[in-house]
Amino acid sequence: MIKDENKLDNPVWFSLTESHAKFSVGHAEVSDHAQVCNHAQVKFYHPDYCPFGGYLNLDSTEKHLKDYSELSASFYVVGEQPNYPASLTLNKDLVCLQMVLSDKIEVDIVEAIIPLKAEQKADLLRLVNLVQPGYFKDKTPELGNYYGIYKDNQLVAVTGERMNMDAYTEVSAVVTHPEHTGKGYAKQLVAHTSKQILLENKTPYLHVAESNTGAIKLYEKLGFVTRRKISFWNFIRSQS
């Protein structure tokens, strides 16, 4: 039984209110900018971890988006479109399917999947930014667990965790090196990562661009069900 499902409508806000509160801008562990989006109706991840924000009150967004743009020249607000100041440009509306998994994925794991540690961080950053540049930051690996497959001492496929609430963990960075696709690595890694989340009594979910039909078909075969469409609004700081 999926509980508190409505929190998935605002995943950034509830992640930064719950399990990921320490990664919020203004939190003593990650930032000296104590006045930026702190004690407000808007919450942002510190940009060294993930340039994502969410909000509760539409009336409060304009000022806080402007403040956050001083920390990150390009960032995303997840959910409904916020009000934003003239100093920002709405670059794109990335529409994603939000998909949720209820049961364990029954897939044969035939590859050696290893948890990625600090010594593999450079390999992880290199691979993800090769395939999905712009989303993965230097400290993103600290948001959750990441798992990988190596071939001939090269990291060729990864999957991990990003946004994290008390009851939900986002499966993210499902990446395979272009020279190693079509071998079932992503399927096995998503199954493995989802299993670890379920073992923590949490529900795995993910976001996939609605245009990425190949990935959507894979996730559907694995048992993920589309819950809703959700927008990732990309803002960039206007050049003065």
The 8 nearest C-alpha neighbors of each residue, nearest first, counted from 0:
[[1, 2, 101, 202, 4, 3, 102, 201],
 [2, 0, 4, 3, 202, 101, 166, 201],
 [1, 3, 4, 0, 166, 5, 6, 202],
 [4, 2, 5, 6, 1, 166, 7, 167],
 [3, 5, 2, 6, 7, 1, 8, 166],
 [4, 6, 7, 3, 8, 9, 2, 10],
 [7, 5, 8, 4, 9, 3, 10, 13],
 [6, 8, 10, 9, 5, 4, 3, 13],
 [7, 9, 6, 5, 10, 78, 229, 4],
 [10, 8, 7, 6, 12, 11, 78, 13],
 [11, 9, 7, 13, 12, 14, 8, 6],
 [12, 10, 53, 14, 13, 9, 52, 15],
 [11, 13, 53, 15, 14, 10, 9, 42],
 [12, 14, 16, 10, 15, 11, 17, 164],
 [15, 13, 164, 163, 11, 17, 19, 16],
 [16, 14, 20, 19, 12, 13, 17, 23],
 [15, 17, 13, 20, 14, 12, 19, 18],
 [16, 18, 14, 164, 15, 20, 19, 13],
 [19, 17, 164, 165, 20, 14, 163, 15],
 [18, 20, 15, 14, 21, 22, 17, 163],
 [21, 19, 15, 16, 22, 23, 17, 18],
 [20, 22, 19, 23, 26, 28, 29, 15],
 [23, 21, 20, 19, 44, 45, 29, 24],
 [22, 24, 44, 20, 45, 21, 26, 43],
 [25, 23, 45, 26, 44, 43, 30, 22],
 [24, 26, 33, 37, 32, 30, 23, 35],
 [27, 25, 28, 24, 23, 29, 21, 30],
 [26, 28, 29, 30, 25, 31, 33, 21],
 [29, 27, 26, 30, 21, 22, 25, 31],
 [30, 28, 27, 26, 22, 24, 45, 21],
 [31, 29, 32, 25, 27, 26, 24, 28],
 [30, 32, 33, 25, 27, 29, 26, 24],
 [33, 31, 30, 25, 34, 35, 24, 26],
 [34, 32, 25, 31, 35, 37, 26, 30],
 [33, 35, 32, 37, 36, 25, 38, 31],
 [34, 36, 37, 32, 33, 25, 66, 24],
 [37, 35, 39, 63, 42, 41, 34, 38],
 [36, 38, 39, 25, 35, 34, 33, 24],
 [39, 37, 36, 40, 41, 34, 42, 25],
 [40, 38, 37, 41, 36, 42, 59, 63],
 [39, 41, 55, 54, 56, 59, 42, 38],
 [42, 40, 54, 39, 36, 53, 60, 55],
 [43, 41, 53, 52, 36, 12, 54, 23],
 [44, 42, 52, 23, 24, 51, 45, 53],
 [45, 43, 23, 49, 24, 22, 51, 46],
 [44, 46, 24, 23, 47, 48, 22, 43],
 [47, 45, 50, 49, 48, 44, 71, 70],
 [46, 48, 45, 138, 136, 49, 137, 139],
 [49, 47, 139, 138, 46, 45, 136, 44],
 [48, 50, 46, 51, 44, 47, 139, 45],
 [51, 49, 46, 74, 44, 75, 45, 48],
 [52, 50, 75, 49, 76, 44, 43, 74],
 [53, 51, 43, 76, 42, 11, 75, 77],
 [54, 52, 12, 11, 42, 76, 77, 41],
 [53, 55, 41, 40, 56, 12, 42, 52],
 [54, 56, 40, 41, 57, 53, 12, 59],
 [55, 57, 58, 59, 40, 54, 60, 41],
 [56, 58, 59, 60, 81, 82, 55, 54],
 [59, 57, 56, 60, 61, 82, 81, 40],
 [60, 58, 57, 56, 61, 40, 62, 41],
 [59, 61, 63, 57, 62, 82, 58, 64],
 [62, 60, 83, 82, 84, 64, 63, 59],
 [63, 61, 65, 64, 60, 66, 59, 84],
 [62, 64, 66, 65, 60, 61, 36, 67],
 [65, 63, 67, 61, 66, 62, 60, 68],
 [64, 66, 68, 62, 63, 67, 61, 84],
 [67, 65, 63, 64, 68, 69, 35, 62],
 [66, 68, 64, 69, 70, 65, 63, 71],
 [67, 69, 71, 65, 70, 72, 66, 236],
 [68, 70, 67, 66, 71, 72, 65, 236],
 [71, 69, 68, 67, 72, 46, 66, 45],
 [72, 70, 68, 73, 69, 46, 67, 74],
 [71, 73, 236, 68, 235, 70, 74, 69],
 [74, 72, 235, 71, 234, 236, 233, 68],
 [73, 75, 50, 234, 233, 51, 71, 235],
 [76, 74, 233, 51, 232, 231, 234, 50],
 [75, 77, 52, 232, 53, 51, 231, 78],
 [78, 76, 231, 53, 230, 75, 52, 232],
 [79, 77, 230, 229, 9, 80, 231, 76],
 [78, 80, 81, 77, 230, 229, 76, 232],
 [79, 81, 78, 232, 82, 76, 230, 77],
 [82, 80, 57, 60, 83, 79, 61, 76],
 [81, 83, 61, 60, 57, 80, 84, 58],
 [82, 84, 61, 81, 64, 60, 87, 85],
 [85, 83, 86, 61, 87, 65, 82, 62],
 [84, 86, 87, 83, 88, 237, 65, 61],
 [85, 87, 84, 237, 236, 88, 65, 238],
 [88, 86, 236, 237, 85, 235, 84, 234],
 [87, 89, 235, 234, 90, 237, 236, 86],
 [90, 88, 234, 91, 233, 87, 235, 232],
 [89, 91, 234, 233, 88, 235, 92, 232],
 [92, 90, 233, 89, 93, 232, 234, 231],
 [91, 93, 232, 231, 94, 230, 233, 90],
 [92, 94, 231, 230, 91, 232, 95, 208],
 [95, 93, 230, 229, 208, 92, 209, 231],
 [96, 94, 208, 209, 207, 229, 228, 206],
 [95, 97, 228, 207, 206, 209, 227, 98],
 [96, 98, 206, 227, 226, 225, 205, 228],
 [97, 99, 225, 224, 205, 226, 204, 223],
 [98, 100, 204, 223, 224, 203, 225, 226],
 [101, 99, 223, 203, 102, 204, 222, 224],
 [100, 102, 99, 202, 103, 223, 203, 1],
 [103, 101, 100, 104, 222, 197, 202, 223],
 [102, 104, 194, 105, 101, 197, 193, 190],
 [105, 103, 190, 106, 221, 102, 222, 194],
 [104, 106, 103, 107, 190, 221, 102, 222],
 [107, 105, 104, 108, 190, 187, 186, 221],
 [106, 108, 109, 105, 187, 190, 110, 104],
 [109, 107, 187, 110, 106, 191, 111, 190],
 [108, 110, 107, 111, 187, 112, 106, 184],
 [111, 109, 108, 112, 148, 184, 187, 107],
 [110, 112, 148, 113, 109, 149, 108, 147],
 [113, 111, 148, 147, 110, 146, 114, 188],
 [112, 114, 146, 147, 115, 111, 148, 149],
 [115, 113, 146, 145, 116, 147, 112, 144],
 [114, 116, 146, 145, 119, 113, 147, 117],
 [117, 115, 118, 119, 114, 120, 145, 144],
 [118, 116, 120, 119, 115, 121, 140, 141],
 [117, 119, 116, 120, 121, 115, 122, 123],
 [120, 118, 122, 117, 116, 121, 115, 123],
 [121, 119, 123, 117, 122, 118, 124, 116],
 [120, 122, 124, 123, 119, 125, 118, 117],
 [123, 121, 125, 119, 120, 124, 126, 154],
 [124, 122, 120, 126, 121, 125, 127, 119],
 [125, 123, 121, 127, 126, 122, 128, 120],
 [124, 126, 122, 123, 128, 127, 121, 129],
 [125, 127, 129, 123, 128, 124, 122, 130],
 [128, 126, 129, 130, 124, 131, 125, 123],
 [127, 129, 132, 131, 130, 125, 126, 124],
 [128, 130, 126, 127, 131, 132, 125, 176],
 [129, 131, 127, 128, 132, 126, 174, 176],
 [132, 130, 128, 127, 129, 133, 134, 135],
 [133, 131, 128, 134, 129, 130, 127, 135],
 [132, 134, 135, 131, 128, 136, 73, 127],
 [135, 133, 132, 136, 131, 49, 50, 128],
 [134, 136, 133, 139, 128, 127, 137, 132],
 [137, 135, 139, 138, 48, 47, 134, 49],
 [136, 138, 139, 47, 48, 135, 124, 140],
 [139, 137, 48, 140, 136, 141, 47, 142],
 [138, 140, 48, 136, 141, 142, 137, 135],
 [141, 139, 138, 142, 143, 145, 144, 137],
 [140, 142, 139, 138, 143, 48, 144, 161],
 [143, 141, 140, 161, 139, 160, 162, 144],
 [144, 142, 160, 141, 161, 140, 145, 159],
 [143, 145, 159, 160, 146, 114, 140, 142],
 [146, 144, 159, 115, 158, 114, 160, 143],
 [145, 147, 114, 115, 113, 158, 157, 159],
 [148, 146, 157, 113, 112, 156, 115, 114],
 [147, 149, 112, 156, 154, 155, 111, 157],
 [150, 148, 154, 153, 155, 152, 147, 151],
 [149, 151, 153, 152, 154, 155, 148, 156],
 [152, 150, 153, 149, 154, 155, 148, 179],
 [151, 153, 150, 149, 154, 155, 148, 122],
 [154, 152, 149, 150, 151, 155, 122, 148],
 [155, 153, 149, 148, 156, 122, 150, 147],
 [154, 156, 176, 149, 175, 148, 153, 150],
 [157, 155, 175, 148, 174, 147, 154, 176],
 [158, 156, 147, 174, 146, 173, 148, 175],
 [157, 159, 173, 172, 146, 188, 145, 171],
 [160, 158, 145, 171, 144, 170, 172, 146],
 [159, 161, 170, 143, 171, 169, 144, 145],
 [160, 162, 169, 142, 171, 143, 163, 170],
 [163, 161, 169, 14, 168, 160, 11, 164],
 [162, 164, 168, 14, 18, 167, 19, 169],
 [165, 163, 14, 18, 167, 166, 17, 168],
 [164, 166, 18, 17, 167, 163, 201, 14],
 [165, 167, 201, 164, 202, 168, 200, 2],
 [168, 166, 202, 164, 201, 203, 163, 165],
 [169, 167, 163, 203, 162, 164, 202, 204],
 [168, 170, 204, 205, 162, 161, 160, 203],
 [171, 169, 160, 205, 159, 204, 203, 161],
 [170, 172, 159, 160, 173, 161, 169, 158],
 [173, 171, 158, 174, 159, 157, 127, 170],
 [174, 172, 158, 171, 157, 185, 175, 159],
 [173, 175, 157, 172, 156, 127, 158, 176],
 [176, 174, 156, 155, 180, 177, 179, 157],
 [175, 177, 155, 179, 178, 156, 180, 174],
 [178, 176, 179, 180, 175, 130, 155, 174],
 [177, 179, 176, 180, 175, 155, 181, 182],
 [180, 178, 176, 177, 175, 155, 181, 182],
 [181, 179, 182, 177, 178, 175, 176, 183],
 [180, 182, 183, 179, 184, 185, 175, 178],
 [183, 181, 180, 184, 179, 185, 186, 175],
 [184, 182, 186, 185, 181, 187, 180, 188],
 [183, 185, 187, 186, 182, 188, 156, 175],
 [186, 184, 188, 187, 183, 189, 173, 175],
 [187, 185, 183, 189, 184, 188, 190, 217],
 [186, 188, 190, 184, 185, 189, 108, 191],
 [187, 189, 191, 185, 190, 186, 158, 192],
 [188, 190, 192, 186, 191, 187, 193, 185],
 [191, 189, 187, 193, 188, 104, 192, 194],
 [190, 192, 188, 194, 189, 193, 187, 195],
 [193, 191, 189, 195, 194, 190, 188, 196],
 [192, 194, 196, 190, 195, 191, 203, 189],
 [193, 195, 197, 191, 196, 192, 190, 103],
 [194, 196, 198, 192, 193, 197, 191, 199],
 [197, 195, 193, 199, 198, 194, 201, 203],
 [196, 198, 200, 194, 201, 199, 195, 202],
 [197, 199, 195, 200, 196, 194, 201, 193],
 [198, 200, 197, 196, 201, 195, 202, 194],
 [201, 199, 197, 198, 196, 202, 166, 167],
 [200, 202, 166, 167, 197, 199, 196, 203],
 [201, 203, 167, 197, 166, 168, 204, 100],
 [204, 202, 168, 100, 169, 193, 167, 99],
 [205, 203, 99, 169, 98, 170, 100, 168],
 [204, 206, 170, 169, 98, 97, 171, 99],
 [205, 207, 97, 96, 95, 98, 208, 204],
 [206, 208, 95, 96, 209, 205, 97, 211],
 [207, 209, 95, 210, 211, 94, 96, 206],
 [208, 210, 95, 211, 96, 94, 207, 212],
 [209, 211, 208, 212, 95, 207, 94, 213],
 [212, 210, 208, 209, 213, 214, 215, 207],
 [211, 213, 215, 214, 210, 216, 209, 208],
 [214, 212, 216, 215, 211, 217, 210, 218],
 [213, 215, 217, 216, 212, 211, 218, 207],
 [214, 216, 212, 218, 217, 213, 219, 211],
 [217, 215, 219, 213, 214, 218, 212, 220],
 [218, 216, 214, 220, 215, 219, 221, 213],
 [219, 217, 221, 215, 223, 220, 216, 214],
 [218, 220, 223, 216, 222, 221, 217, 215],
 [221, 219, 217, 218, 222, 216, 223, 215],
 [220, 222, 218, 219, 104, 223, 217, 190],
 [221, 223, 219, 220, 100, 224, 218, 104],
 [222, 224, 100, 219, 99, 218, 98, 221],
 [225, 223, 98, 99, 226, 219, 222, 100],
 [226, 224, 98, 97, 227, 96, 99, 223],
 [225, 227, 98, 97, 224, 99, 228, 96],
 [228, 226, 97, 225, 96, 229, 98, 95],
 [227, 229, 96, 95, 97, 94, 230, 226],
 [230, 228, 95, 78, 94, 96, 227, 97],
 [231, 229, 94, 78, 93, 77, 232, 95],
 [230, 232, 77, 93, 76, 75, 92, 233],
 [233, 231, 92, 76, 75, 230, 91, 93],
 [234, 232, 75, 91, 90, 74, 89, 231],
 [235, 233, 89, 90, 74, 88, 73, 75],
 [236, 234, 73, 88, 72, 87, 237, 90],
 [235, 237, 87, 72, 68, 86, 88, 73],
 [238, 236, 87, 86, 88, 235, 239, 85],
 [237, 239, 236, 86, 87, 235, 88, 72],
 [238, 237, 86, 236, 87, 85, 88, 235]]
